[in-house]
């Protein structure tokens, strides 16, 4: 009988390692197969809450935030493309960093509609794969439509301030828990794994957690 496995995936669309981590986690779940009955729930985190509406060039942003040179940034991006390709995620021409708060509001609504994970994947592809602006409402609505959500309702959510308080509260909750970087993946409300781990690392963690849960049941 499969072990129930709750997976809370705390992440930001702006984060390339979140795209890698989610793809890697899903491949690990495929490998584990019927040993677990997993549910992935996506939670918001903002890496750039003060980002201006027009965004900022990645070279400027990373240079300012981490002191990296353009050559170092290019090297890191090449490594990220390689890591993404290994888990089936294709990184494309991503030149800017954008504000993602509205995307998190849309994801909150998608969760109520039972389409949160597909929308998360669509938004990660739109930004990291196609270089689209995830703060642009047309981009967000197109992503919603692509996973079967109602485009008119999505646009209405974007036009107002729907779910803003809920998103802020959830971000605050994870910050109080000590989460400062993403992705942060919490298994069964007890076990924390951080970063875009390789498939093998996620698989090992899942098997160990499932085995421990089975032993606890006697």
N, CA, C and O of each residue as an XYZ file, in Angstrom:
872
protein
N       0.845     -1.190      0.000
C       0.000      0.000      0.000
C       0.888      1.252      0.000
O       1.809      1.344      0.812
N       0.632      2.209     -0.886
C       1.489      3.397     -0.959
C       1.444      4.218      0.332
O       0.401      4.342      0.973
N       2.601      4.772      0.692
C       2.663      5.667      1.848
C       2.237      7.072      1.429
O       2.767      7.606      0.455
N       1.283      7.685      2.150
C       0.946      9.075      1.831
C       2.167      9.976      2.060
O       2.880      9.819      3.051
N       2.399     10.900      1.157
C       3.550     11.795      1.277
C       3.118     13.208      0.924
O       2.777     13.497     -0.223
N       3.135     14.088      1.923
C       2.809     15.492      1.692
C       4.100     16.244      1.393
O       5.064     16.161      2.154
N       4.113     16.972      0.290
C       5.301     17.721     -0.116
C       4.927     19.188     -0.271
O       4.147     19.542     -1.156
N       5.478     20.038      0.584
C       5.275     21.480      0.485
C       6.488     22.074     -0.229
O       7.610     22.017      0.274
N       6.242     22.645     -1.408
C       7.319     23.155     -2.259
C       7.295     24.680     -2.199
O       6.476     25.327     -2.852
N       8.201     25.240     -1.410
C       8.268     26.696     -1.206
C       9.249     27.257     -2.237
O      10.412     26.857     -2.278
N       8.766     28.189     -3.071
C       9.614     28.597     -4.188
C       9.157     29.927     -4.774
O       8.111     30.468     -4.414
N       9.981     30.433     -5.692
C       9.658     31.657     -6.426
C       9.884     31.410     -7.907
O      10.857     30.759     -8.289
N       8.994     31.924     -8.742
C       9.130     31.758    -10.188
C      10.444     32.370    -10.671
O      10.997     31.922    -11.676
N      10.952     33.386     -9.973
C      12.188     34.054    -10.376
C      13.424     33.168    -10.229
O      14.482     33.487    -10.771
N      13.295     32.062     -9.500
C      14.453     31.243     -9.113
C      14.690     30.090    -10.088
O      13.838     29.209    -10.202
N      15.830     30.071    -10.798
C      16.096     28.967    -11.723
C      16.249     27.620    -11.022
O      15.894     26.578    -11.573
N      16.781     27.655     -9.799
C      16.956     26.397     -9.056
C      15.620     25.794     -8.649
O      15.528     24.595     -8.388
N      14.577     26.634     -8.595
C      13.238     26.113     -8.301
C      12.714     25.306     -9.487
O      12.056     24.281     -9.307
N      13.010     25.775    -10.703
C      12.625     25.023    -11.903
C      13.348     23.684    -11.945
O      12.748     22.651    -12.245
N      14.640     23.713    -11.641
C      15.428     22.475    -11.612
C      14.925     21.560    -10.504
O      14.745     20.360    -10.715
N      14.700     22.128     -9.326
C      14.280     21.328     -8.176
C      12.938     20.657     -8.388
O      12.768     19.492     -8.028
N      11.978     21.373     -8.968
C      10.657     20.788     -9.191
C      10.728     19.661    -10.220
O      10.121     18.607    -10.029
N      11.458     19.874    -11.298
C      11.617     18.819    -12.306
C      12.317     17.604    -11.719
O      11.924     16.466    -11.978
N      13.353     17.848    -10.927
C      14.108     16.771    -10.297
C      13.238     15.988     -9.313
O      13.273     14.758     -9.280
N      12.461     16.715     -8.518
C      11.567     16.075     -7.547
C      10.546     15.188     -8.255
O      10.277     14.072     -7.811
N       9.982     15.678     -9.347
C       8.969     14.896    -10.062
C       9.571     13.651    -10.708
O       8.918     12.609    -10.766
N      10.798     13.746    -11.190
C      11.475     12.559    -11.726
C      11.732     11.543    -10.614
O      11.596     10.337    -10.821
N      12.105     12.042     -9.432
C      12.338     11.147     -8.284
C      11.047     10.422     -7.909
O      11.070      9.230     -7.604
N       9.936     11.130     -7.932
C       8.645     10.499     -7.609
C       8.290      9.432     -8.643
O       7.718      8.396     -8.301
N       8.629      9.687     -9.907
C       8.404      8.665    -10.935
C       9.215      7.409    -10.642
O       8.732      6.291    -10.820
N      10.442      7.601    -10.194
C      11.305      6.453     -9.883
C      10.776      5.659     -8.689
O      10.834      4.430     -8.666
N      10.267      6.381     -7.712
C       9.740      5.706     -6.515
C       8.449      4.968     -6.848
O       8.148      3.931     -6.256
N       7.695      5.502     -7.790
C       6.509      4.813     -8.286
C       5.417      4.656     -7.237
O       5.063      5.612     -6.546
N       4.885      3.442     -7.123
C       3.735      3.176     -6.246
C       4.100      3.097     -4.774
O       3.232      2.841     -3.940
N       5.358      3.310     -4.440
C       5.755      3.233     -3.020
C       5.156      4.378     -2.217
O       4.959      4.250     -1.008
N       4.862      5.504     -2.883
C       4.273      6.648     -2.180
C       3.082      7.192     -2.968
O       2.994      7.050     -4.188
N       2.182      7.811     -2.233
C       1.072      8.555     -2.827
C       1.333     10.022     -2.490
O       0.944     10.503     -1.426
N       1.996     10.727     -3.411
C       2.515     12.067     -3.110
C       1.561     13.161     -3.564
O       0.906     13.055     -4.601
N       1.504     14.209     -2.760
C       0.774     15.421     -3.132
C       1.735     16.597     -2.988
O       2.238     16.868     -1.897
N       1.987     17.295     -4.102
C       2.851     18.478     -4.079
C       1.980     19.724     -3.959
O       1.103     19.961     -4.789
N       2.228     20.510     -2.930
C       1.520     21.780     -2.754
C       2.551     22.901     -2.880
O       3.571     22.906     -2.191
N       2.266     23.849     -3.774
C       3.189     24.945     -4.055
C       2.901     26.111     -3.109
O       1.744     26.464     -2.878
N       3.967     26.703     -2.564
C       3.823     27.848     -1.651
C       4.693     29.006     -2.130
O       5.735     28.784     -2.745
N       4.271     30.242     -1.851
C       4.977     31.412     -2.378
C       6.187     31.824     -1.548
O       6.240     31.620     -0.335
N       7.151     32.409     -2.242
C       8.298     33.050     -1.609
C       8.772     34.123     -2.580
O       8.829     33.884     -3.786
N       9.110     35.295     -2.072
C       9.567     36.381     -2.950
C      11.053     36.643     -2.732
O      11.470     37.041     -1.644
N      11.839     36.420     -3.765
C      13.267     36.722     -3.691
C      13.530     38.209     -3.916
O      14.518     38.754     -3.423
N      12.633     38.863     -4.668
C      12.848     40.270     -5.032
C      11.593     41.088     -4.763
O      11.018     41.644     -5.699
N      11.149     41.178     -3.502
C       9.875     41.865     -3.236
C       9.877     43.337     -3.619
O       8.821     43.911     -3.885
N      11.050     43.949     -3.650
C      11.112     45.371     -3.987
C      11.433     45.651     -5.443
O      11.732     46.789     -5.806
N      11.373     44.617     -6.286
C      11.726     44.792     -7.694
C      10.774     45.769     -8.387
O       9.556     45.661     -8.252
N      11.343     46.725     -9.130
C      10.521     47.721     -9.809
C       9.718     47.076    -10.946
O      10.099     46.014    -11.440
N       8.626     47.694    -11.360
C       7.717     47.080    -12.333
C       8.374     46.654    -13.644
O       8.019     45.617    -14.206
N       9.322     47.441    -14.132
C       9.943     47.102    -15.425
C      11.018     46.023    -15.310
O      11.580     45.589    -16.316
N      11.301     45.592    -14.075
C      12.323     44.570    -13.878
C      13.726     45.144    -13.935
O      13.912     46.360    -13.991
N      14.707     44.261    -13.920
C      16.118     44.679    -13.950
C      16.924     43.645    -14.717
O      16.667     42.446    -14.610
N      17.889     44.101    -15.482
C      18.753     43.179    -16.231
C      19.457     42.232    -15.266
O      19.950     42.654    -14.220
N      19.502     40.961    -15.619
C      20.101     39.954    -14.734
C      21.551     40.289    -14.404
O      21.989     40.124    -13.266
N      22.289     40.758    -15.399
C      23.704     41.084    -15.169
C      23.822     42.178    -14.107
O      24.673     42.094    -13.222
N      22.975     43.199    -14.194
C      23.001     44.275    -13.195
C      22.537     43.772    -11.827
O      23.140     44.090    -10.802
N      21.469     42.993    -11.825
C      20.873     42.500    -10.588
C      21.857     41.610     -9.819
O      22.085     41.819     -8.627
N      22.436     40.621    -10.501
C      23.349     39.694     -9.827
C      24.658     40.378     -9.460
O      25.282     40.054     -8.449
N      25.062     41.326    -10.292
C      26.271     42.078     -9.967
C      26.081     42.900     -8.703
O      26.963     42.960     -7.847
N      24.922     43.532     -8.597
C      24.631     44.368     -7.425
C      24.406     43.521     -6.169
O      24.882     43.863     -5.086
N      23.677     42.417     -6.327
C      23.275     41.624     -5.155
C      24.404     40.726     -4.638
O      24.581     40.568     -3.430
N      25.164     40.140     -5.572
C      26.175     39.154     -5.169
C      27.600     39.542     -5.547
O      28.546     38.823     -5.225
N      27.759     40.680     -6.231
C      29.098     41.102     -6.624
C      29.711     40.260     -7.721
O      30.935     40.159     -7.811
N      28.883     39.649     -8.562
C      29.406     38.777     -9.616
C      29.711     39.573    -10.879
O      29.038     40.553    -11.196
N      30.737     39.130    -11.588
C      31.094     39.751    -12.861
C      30.238     39.142    -13.977
O      29.689     38.055    -13.803
N      30.117     39.826    -15.120
C      29.379     39.243    -16.246
C      29.899     37.859    -16.646
O      29.113     36.983    -17.006
N      31.220     37.660    -16.584
C      31.798     36.360    -16.942
C      31.352     35.278    -15.959
O      31.028     34.161    -16.363
N      31.337     35.614    -14.670
C      30.883     34.650    -13.660
C      29.405     34.312    -13.845
O      28.998     33.160    -13.693
N      28.611     35.328    -14.176
C      27.173     35.118    -14.394
C      26.948     34.204    -15.593
O      26.110     33.304    -15.540
N      27.694     34.433    -16.675
C      27.567     33.589    -17.873
C      27.945     32.147    -17.562
O      27.309     31.212    -18.048
N      28.977     31.974    -16.753
C      29.423     30.627    -16.366
C      28.334     29.916    -15.543
O      28.042     28.741    -15.765
N      27.744     30.649    -14.593
C      26.685     30.073    -13.767
C      25.467     29.718    -14.609
O      24.853     28.669    -14.414
N      25.118     30.599    -15.548
C      23.954     30.324    -16.395
C      24.176     29.099    -17.279
O      23.242     28.338    -17.534
N      25.398     28.909    -17.742
C      25.714     27.722    -18.540
C      25.555     26.459    -17.696
O      25.041     25.446    -18.170
N      25.999     26.530    -16.445
C      25.865     25.387    -15.535
C      24.392     25.105    -15.233
O      23.981     23.947    -15.164
N      23.602     26.162    -15.052
C      22.171     26.002    -14.795
C      21.483     25.360    -16.009
O      20.637     24.481    -15.843
N      21.835     25.790    -17.216
C      21.250     25.181    -18.421
C      21.568     23.690    -18.477
O      20.722     22.876    -18.848
N      22.799     23.344    -18.105
C      23.229     21.939    -18.110
C      22.456     21.129    -17.076
O      21.986     20.029    -17.366
N      22.327     21.676    -15.869
C      21.578     20.985    -14.813
C      20.103     20.848    -15.195
O      19.476     19.823    -14.925
N      19.555     21.890    -15.827
C      18.168     21.820    -16.261
C      17.963     20.738    -17.311
O      17.019     19.952    -17.228
N      18.850     20.702    -18.298
C      18.736     19.713    -19.373
C      18.767     18.294    -18.818
O      18.098     17.406    -19.347
N      19.535     18.076    -17.760
C      19.663     16.743    -17.163
C      18.352     16.243    -16.566
O      18.143     15.038    -16.431
N      17.461     17.186    -16.208
C      16.177     16.782    -15.611
C      14.999     17.167    -16.514
O      13.848     17.171    -16.079
N      15.304     17.491    -17.775
C      14.245     17.734    -18.746
C      13.671     19.131    -18.753
O      12.583     19.347    -19.286
N      14.386     20.095    -18.167
C      13.904     21.480    -18.203
C      14.825     22.294    -19.099
O      16.032     22.360    -18.867
N      14.243     22.919    -20.133
C      15.044     23.673    -21.109
C      15.063     25.154    -20.758
O      14.044     25.835    -20.866
N      16.218     25.650    -20.340
C      16.379     27.083    -20.068
C      16.635     27.832    -21.365
O      17.390     27.379    -22.226
N      15.993     28.986    -21.488
C      16.146     29.796    -22.693
C      16.763     31.150    -22.399
O      17.545     31.283    -21.458
N      16.422     32.154    -23.190
C      17.046     33.483    -23.082
C      16.432     34.328    -21.962
O      15.521     35.120    -22.200
N      16.926     34.155    -20.779
C      16.384     34.888    -19.622
C      17.328     36.046    -19.328
O      18.434     35.847    -18.826
N      16.879     37.265    -19.647
C      17.777     38.419    -19.540
C      17.460     39.341    -18.364
O      18.308     40.126    -17.939
N      16.220     39.243    -17.833
C      15.793     40.163    -16.780
C      15.197     39.425    -15.583
O      14.736     38.289    -15.695
N      15.220     40.095    -14.454
C      14.549     39.622    -13.242
C      13.337     40.518    -13.020
O      13.416     41.735    -13.188
N      12.207     39.904    -12.639
C      10.965     40.660    -12.505
C      10.326     40.438    -11.132
O      10.695     39.525    -10.393
N       9.369     41.289    -10.819
C       8.554     41.099     -9.626
C       7.582     39.941     -9.865
O       7.029     39.817    -10.958
N       7.374     39.106     -8.868
C       6.546     37.900     -9.062
C       5.310     37.867     -8.159
O       4.651     36.832     -8.058
N       4.991     38.980     -7.505
C       3.895     38.946     -6.529
C       2.550     38.603     -7.185
O       1.787     37.796     -6.654
N       2.263     39.216     -8.336
C       0.999     38.913     -9.009
C       0.944     37.451     -9.452
O      -0.118     36.829     -9.423
N       2.074     36.914     -9.856
C       2.115     35.485    -10.229
C       1.764     34.612     -9.027
O       1.071     33.604     -9.169
N       2.241     34.998     -7.849
C       1.902     34.227     -6.641
C       0.413     34.351     -6.319
O      -0.201     33.390     -5.856
N      -0.166     35.519     -6.560
C      -1.612     35.671     -6.353
C      -2.388     34.747     -7.302
O      -3.363     34.107     -6.909
N      -1.937     34.696     -8.545
C      -2.601     33.835     -9.520
C      -2.459     32.364     -9.130
O      -3.400     31.584     -9.279
N      -1.293     31.995     -8.636
C      -1.066     30.614     -8.192
C      -1.963     30.266     -7.008
O      -2.443     29.138     -6.903
N      -2.189     31.223     -6.125
C      -3.081     30.981     -4.985
C      -4.489     30.660     -5.506
O      -5.125     29.706     -5.058
N      -4.959     31.467     -6.453
C      -6.271     31.214     -7.052
C      -6.295     29.862     -7.758
O      -7.272     29.122     -7.644
N      -5.238     29.537     -8.481
C      -5.181     28.255     -9.191
C      -5.254     27.081     -8.220
O      -5.795     26.026     -8.550
N      -4.703     27.272     -7.014
C      -4.800     26.231     -6.000
C      -6.245     25.966     -5.603
O      -6.626     24.817     -5.379
N      -7.046     27.011     -5.514
C      -8.465     26.868     -5.196
C      -9.212     26.161     -6.322
O     -10.249     25.537     -6.098
N      -8.669     26.267     -7.538
C      -9.287     25.653     -8.718
C      -8.705     24.271     -9.032
O      -9.106     23.632    -10.005
N      -7.757     23.811     -8.203
C      -7.162     22.495     -8.420
C      -6.164     22.430     -9.567
O      -5.917     21.357    -10.117
N      -5.585     23.585     -9.933
C      -4.666     23.623    -11.080
C      -3.339     24.287    -10.723
O      -2.651     24.821    -11.593
N      -2.988     24.253     -9.452
C      -1.830     25.028     -9.014
C      -0.512     24.503     -9.580
O       0.293     25.272    -10.105
N      -0.294     23.197     -9.472
C       0.977     22.639     -9.949
C       1.150     22.801    -11.457
O       2.230     23.198    -11.895
N       0.125     22.509    -12.277
C       0.290     22.769    -13.718
C       0.582     24.231    -14.033
O       1.386     24.527    -14.918
N      -0.075     25.159    -13.306
C       0.193     26.579    -13.554
C       1.609     26.940    -13.144
O       2.282     27.701    -13.839
N       2.066     26.404    -12.027
C       3.447     26.665    -11.592
C       4.431     26.237    -12.682
O       5.364     26.971    -13.009
N       4.218     25.060    -13.233
C       5.111     24.568    -14.281
C       5.024     25.451    -15.529
O       6.038     25.723    -16.172
N       3.817     25.893    -15.867
C       3.645     26.756    -17.042
C       4.355     28.092    -16.857
O       4.953     28.619    -17.795
N       4.286     28.639    -15.639
C       4.944     29.923    -15.376
C       6.464     29.778    -15.368
O       7.174     30.662    -15.847
N       6.960     28.680    -14.832
C       8.409     28.443    -14.851
C       8.915     28.328    -16.285
O       9.980     28.846    -16.620
N       8.141     27.644    -17.132
C       8.529     27.523    -18.552
C       8.457     28.873    -19.250
O       9.336     29.216    -20.040
N       7.400     29.646    -18.957
C       7.238     30.946    -19.623
C       8.416     31.864    -19.313
O       8.935     32.543    -20.199
N       8.831     31.878    -18.050
C       9.919     32.776    -17.653
C      11.288     32.201    -17.995
O      12.061     32.817    -18.729
N      11.582     31.033    -17.468
C      12.935     30.470    -17.621
C      13.160     29.861    -19.001
O      14.288     29.841    -19.495
N      12.102     29.370    -19.617
C      12.253     28.763    -20.938
C      12.114     29.759    -22.075
O      12.905     29.754    -23.018
N      11.083     30.628    -21.977
C      10.766     31.526    -23.085
C      11.176     32.974    -22.838
O      11.049     33.812    -23.731
N      11.664     33.276    -21.641
C      12.123     34.627    -21.347
C      11.008     35.649    -21.206
O      11.245     36.849    -21.344
N       9.776     35.180    -20.930
C       8.649     36.104    -20.792
C       8.638     36.752    -19.407
O       9.242     36.248    -18.459
N       7.940     37.875    -19.318
C       7.865     38.663    -18.086
C       6.725     38.129    -17.212
O       5.559     38.310    -17.562
N       7.035     37.467    -16.071
C       5.978     36.887    -15.246
C       5.221     37.906    -14.406
O       4.346     37.536    -13.623
N       5.550     39.184    -14.560
C       4.737     40.223    -13.915
C       3.715     40.811    -14.888
O       2.831     41.568    -14.487
N       3.842     40.458    -16.172
C       2.941     40.953    -17.207
C       1.629     40.170    -17.159
O       1.631     38.941    -17.231
N       0.510     40.885    -17.036
C      -0.773     40.204    -16.865
C      -1.168     39.376    -18.081
O      -1.825     38.345    -17.932
N      -0.783     39.800    -19.278
C      -1.086     39.003    -20.470
C      -0.345     37.658    -20.418
O      -0.902     36.622    -20.779
N       0.895     37.687    -19.974
C       1.684     36.452    -19.829
C       1.034     35.532    -18.800
O       0.932     34.324    -19.012
N       0.598     36.110    -17.690
C      -0.022     35.323    -16.621
C      -1.341     34.707    -17.086
O      -1.612     33.536    -16.822
N      -2.146     35.491    -17.770
C      -3.432     34.987    -18.250
C      -3.228     33.890    -19.293
O      -3.942     32.888    -19.283
N      -2.258     34.070    -20.193
C      -1.958     33.033    -21.192
C      -1.548     31.727    -20.519
O      -1.955     30.647    -20.946
N      -0.742     31.831    -19.468
C      -0.312     30.635    -18.746
C      -1.507     29.951    -18.089
O      -1.624     28.726    -18.107
N      -2.393     30.761    -17.508
C      -3.602     30.208    -16.886
C      -4.461     29.483    -17.917
O      -4.936     28.373    -17.679
N      -4.651     30.128    -19.064
C      -5.455     29.516    -20.131
C      -4.832     28.202    -20.597
O      -5.546     27.241    -20.886
N      -3.509     28.160    -20.669
C      -2.815     26.975    -21.196
C      -3.008     25.739    -20.332
O      -2.832     24.619    -20.813
N      -3.364     25.919    -19.069
C      -3.571     24.754    -18.182
C      -5.052     24.528    -17.885
O      -5.404     23.775    -16.977
N      -5.912     25.186    -18.657
C      -7.337     24.927    -18.539
C      -8.084     25.806    -17.561
O      -9.239     25.526    -17.239
N      -7.451     26.865    -17.082
C      -8.138     27.812    -16.209
C      -8.882     28.850    -17.042
O      -8.514     29.108    -18.188
N      -9.915     29.438    -16.475
C     -10.710     30.420    -17.195
C      -9.943     31.738    -17.318
O      -9.576     32.349    -16.315
N      -9.711     32.160    -18.546
C      -8.880     33.340    -18.798
C      -9.539     34.609    -18.266
O      -8.855     35.479    -17.728
N     -10.835     34.723    -18.409
C     -11.527     35.928    -17.954
C     -11.441     36.067    -16.441
O     -11.234     37.164    -15.921
N     -11.600     34.949    -15.738
C     -11.485     34.987    -14.278
C     -10.056     35.298    -13.861
O      -9.834     36.053    -12.915
N      -9.093     34.726    -14.558
C      -7.683     34.999    -14.260
C      -7.384     36.484    -14.413
O      -6.693     37.072    -13.581
N      -7.906     37.092    -15.482
C      -7.674     38.522    -15.706
C      -8.343     39.361    -14.617
O      -7.808     40.389    -14.202
N      -9.499     38.922    -14.165
C     -10.202     39.624    -13.094
C      -9.394     39.558    -11.793
O      -9.294     40.547    -11.068
N      -8.822     38.392    -11.505
C      -7.964     38.242    -10.317
C      -6.783     39.204    -10.402
O      -6.435     39.866     -9.423
N      -6.174     39.272    -11.578
C      -5.012     40.134    -11.774
C      -5.363     41.619    -11.661
O      -4.559     42.416    -11.176
N      -6.563     41.987    -12.110
C      -6.955     43.398    -12.149
C      -7.151     43.993    -10.765
O      -7.022     45.204    -10.590
N      -7.460     43.163     -9.785
C      -7.693     43.645     -8.427
C      -6.541     43.316     -7.501
O      -5.379     43.271     -7.903
N      -6.901     43.088     -6.244
C      -5.887     42.778     -5.223
C      -6.191     41.432     -4.572
O      -5.785     41.163     -3.442
N      -6.921     40.585     -5.319
C      -7.364     39.302     -4.771
C      -6.180     38.476     -4.268
O      -5.143     38.376     -4.923
N      -6.364     37.894     -3.095
C      -5.422     36.944     -2.478
C      -4.087     37.557     -2.069
O      -3.174     36.830     -1.675
N      -3.956     38.878     -2.156
C      -2.690     39.530     -1.779
C      -2.376     39.285     -0.305
O      -1.243     38.952      0.045
N      -3.370     39.447      0.551
C      -3.142     39.250      1.986
C      -2.772     37.803      2.292
O      -1.903     37.542      3.124
N      -3.429     36.872      1.622
C      -3.144     35.450      1.847
C      -1.715     35.107      1.427
O      -1.023     34.355      2.112
N      -1.284     35.664      0.300
C       0.081     35.407     -0.181
C       1.102     36.003      0.780
O       2.084     35.347      1.125
N       0.880     37.234      1.210
C       1.811     37.870      2.155
C       1.880     37.090      3.464
O       2.957     36.921      4.035
N       0.735     36.620      3.934
C       0.698     35.865      5.191
C       1.484     34.565      5.058
O       2.202     34.169      5.976
N       1.344     33.909      3.920
C       2.040     32.640      3.725
C       3.550     32.853      3.608
O       4.334     32.090      4.172
N       3.951     33.884      2.879
C       5.381     34.201      2.780
C       5.941     34.491      4.177
O       7.010     33.999      4.537
N       5.218     35.286      4.951
C       5.647     35.615      6.307
C       5.770     34.395      7.193
O       6.680     34.299      8.016
N       4.852     33.467      7.020
C       4.880     32.238      7.822
C       6.153     31.444      7.565
O       6.788     30.965      8.504
N       6.527     31.303      6.302
C       7.741     30.535      5.984
C       9.006     31.296      6.388
O      10.001     30.680      6.770
N       8.975     32.610      6.308
C      10.122     33.387      6.791
C      10.302     33.199      8.299
O      11.428     33.084      8.784
N       9.198     33.169      9.031
C       9.277     32.947     10.487
C       9.788     31.552     10.815
O      10.385     31.329     11.869
N       9.548     30.616      9.903
C      10.065     29.252     10.097
C      11.570     29.193      9.836
O      12.210     28.173     10.093
N      12.134     30.295      9.322
C      13.577     30.341      9.077
C      13.979     30.102      7.644
O      15.170     30.020      7.344
N      13.012     29.988      6.747
C      13.342     29.770      5.337
C      13.797     31.093      4.714
O      13.076     32.090      4.735
N      15.000     31.072      4.164
C      15.590     32.275      3.570
C      15.970     32.076      2.109
O      16.247     33.040      1.396
N      15.983     30.827      1.670
C      16.353     30.547      0.285
C      15.395     29.492     -0.282
O      14.774     28.724      0.452
N      15.301     29.487     -1.601
C      14.410     28.534     -2.254
C      15.129     27.860     -3.421
O      16.087     28.402     -3.971
N      14.643     26.646     -3.797
C      13.485     25.978     -3.236
C      13.765     25.376     -1.861
O      14.867     24.902     -1.585
N      12.756     25.406     -1.018
C      12.770     24.674      0.246
C      11.616     23.681      0.195
O      10.461     24.066      0.020
N      11.935     22.418      0.348
C      10.937     21.358      0.194
C      10.750     20.669      1.541
O      11.699     20.143      2.123
N       9.513     20.680      2.023
C       9.199     20.114      3.332
C       8.354     18.865      3.117
O       7.286     18.920      2.506
N       8.850     17.728      3.630
C       8.155     16.456      3.492
C       7.422     16.129      4.790
O       8.015     16.140      5.868
N       6.130     15.840      4.676
C       5.313     15.412      5.821
C       5.428     16.355      7.016
O       5.387     15.915      8.165
N       5.572     17.646      6.744
C       5.641     18.682      7.786
C       6.835     18.510      8.728
O       6.881     19.143      9.783
N       7.801     17.661      8.362
C       8.892     17.348      9.298
C      10.285     17.462      8.711
O      11.213     17.888      9.399
N      10.445     17.092      7.461
C      11.782     16.962      6.882
C      12.003     18.038      5.824
O      11.209     18.184      4.895
N      13.089     18.788      5.976
C      13.389     19.880      5.052
C      14.567     19.518      4.154
O      15.626     19.110      4.631
N      14.364     19.673      2.847
C      15.438     19.539      1.861
C      15.488     20.854      1.092
O      14.451     21.352      0.652
N      16.671     21.417      0.925
C      16.780     22.704      0.246
C      17.596     22.572     -1.042
O      18.466     21.709     -1.161
N      17.292     23.442     -1.993
C      18.085     23.530     -3.215
C      17.575     22.638     -4.338
O      16.733     21.764     -4.131
N      18.105     22.880     -5.525
C      17.764     22.079     -6.699
C      18.574     20.800     -6.706
O      19.518     20.654     -7.483
N      18.202     19.878     -5.840
C      18.973     18.646     -5.644
C      18.889     17.717     -6.863
O      17.929     17.787     -7.630
N      19.885     16.856     -7.038
C      19.800     15.845     -8.102
C      18.646     14.874     -7.833
O      18.177     14.742     -6.702
N      18.204     14.207     -8.884
C      17.102     13.253     -8.765
C      17.411     12.202     -7.701
O      16.544     11.835     -6.908
N      18.656     11.723     -7.694
C      19.035     10.653     -6.768
C      18.892     11.089     -5.313
O      18.507     10.290     -4.459
N      19.200     12.352     -5.029
C      19.094     12.853     -3.650
C      17.634     12.910     -3.209
O      17.303     12.524     -2.088
N      16.770     13.389     -4.091
C      15.341     13.416     -3.761
C      14.793     11.999     -3.610
O      14.012     11.719     -2.701
N      15.208     11.116     -4.506
C      14.713      9.735     -4.440
C      15.102      9.078     -3.113
O      14.278      8.428     -2.468
N      16.350      9.253     -2.718
C      16.817      8.675     -1.459
C      16.027      9.235     -0.276
O      15.606      8.490      0.609
N      15.831     10.553     -0.270
C      15.085     11.179      0.829
C      13.657     10.650      0.894
O      13.154     10.347      1.976
N      13.008     10.538     -0.254
C      11.615     10.062     -0.301
C      11.526      8.624      0.194
O      10.632      8.288      0.971
N      12.449      7.774     -0.253
C      12.417      6.362      0.179
C      12.646      6.247      1.686
O      11.993      5.447      2.356
N      13.566      7.040      2.212
C      13.849      6.979      3.650
C      12.664      7.471      4.471
O      12.325      6.877      5.495
N      12.031      8.561      4.022
C      10.876      9.116      4.740
C       9.699      8.130      4.700
O       9.002      7.945      5.697
N       9.490      7.506      3.541
C       8.398      6.529      3.411
C       8.645      5.311      4.292
O       7.721      4.791      4.918
N       9.909      4.855      4.338
C      10.243      3.703      5.173
C      10.048      4.013      6.653
O       9.546      3.183      7.410
N      10.447      5.208      7.053
C      10.282      5.611      8.453
C       8.797      5.710      8.825
O       8.398      5.310      9.919
N       7.993      6.241      7.913
C       6.559      6.349      8.161
C       5.921      4.974      8.281
O       5.027      4.761      9.100
N       6.389      4.042      7.454
C       5.854      2.677      7.511
C       6.215      2.002      8.832
O       5.390      1.307      9.425
N       7.451      2.210      9.291
C       7.877      1.630     10.575
C       7.067      2.208     11.729
O       6.701      1.490     12.660
N       6.788      3.509     11.664
C       6.038      4.170     12.728
C       4.617      3.609     12.842
O       4.009      3.606     13.912
N       4.110      3.134     11.691
C       2.751      2.551     11.691
C       2.744      1.138     12.232
O       1.695      0.561     12.516
N       3.944      0.596     12.368
C       4.048     -0.766     12.907
C       3.727     -1.810     11.872
O       3.770     -3.004     12.165
